[in-house]
């Protein structure tokens, strides 16, 4: 769990736009759907806006939460994943 929290912090601090959805979630390009789902669930738990209401960086958490949600949606849709 500490590794995922570290990854979440790195995503927030980077502030850069990601073009590689695998990089957004921190998974390899040959990750299985189950691996993608597991990582997404853990990151979503850490970054979820409801968990970070009083955090000074709440807006950045929200932004990253949206990024990982978009990445998850794209990577778990077989038609979109191979486009």
Secondary structure, 3 states (H helix, E strand, C coil): CHHHHHHHHHHHHHCCCCCCHHHHHCCCCCCCHHHHHHHHHHHHHHHCHHHHCCCCCHHHHHHHHHHHHHHHHHHCCHHHHCC
